[in-house]
Amino acid sequence: MINFEKETCMAYSQRQLKNMWDALKKEWKVWKKIKGRDTGLR
């Protein structure tokens, strides 16, 4: 946690980081699922 604060100059609690990580992971899974389909989008 201390290294993260030093490198980013942002102070987050461990709970906040976990919530952000979990949300990002969920969005990534949805994006991969959509990307894998033939949508006709380029």
ZAMARGU-4260 file (C-alpha; in steps of 0.2 Angstrom, whole numbers, plus 5000, padded with zeros to 4 digits):
<rodrens>
0) 5000/5000/5000 | 5014/5012/5004 | 5023/5009/4988 | 5007/5012/4978 | 5004/5029/4987
5) 5022/5034/4984 | 5021/5030/4965 | 5004/5037/4962 | 5003/5051/4974 | 4985/5045/4978
10) 4980/5038/4995 | 4967/5024/4994 | 4961/5012/5008 | 4964/4994/5004 | 4945/4992/5003
15) 4944/5005/4990 | 4957/4997/4979 | 4949/4980/4980 | 4932/4988/4975 | 4940/4997/4960
20) 4950/4981/4955 | 4934/4970/4956 | 4924/4983/4946 | 4938/4983/4933 | 4939/4964/4932
25) 4920/4963/4929 | 4921/4976/4915 | 4935/4967/4907 | 4926/4950/4907 | 4911/4959/4899
30) 4922/4967/4886 | 4931/4951/4882 | 4914/4942/4880 | 4907/4956/4868 | 4924/4956/4858
35) 4923/4938/4855 | 4906/4939/4847 | 4903/4943/4828 | 4895/4960/4831 | 4898/4968/4814
40) 4908/4982/4822 | 4925/4985/4817
</rodrens>
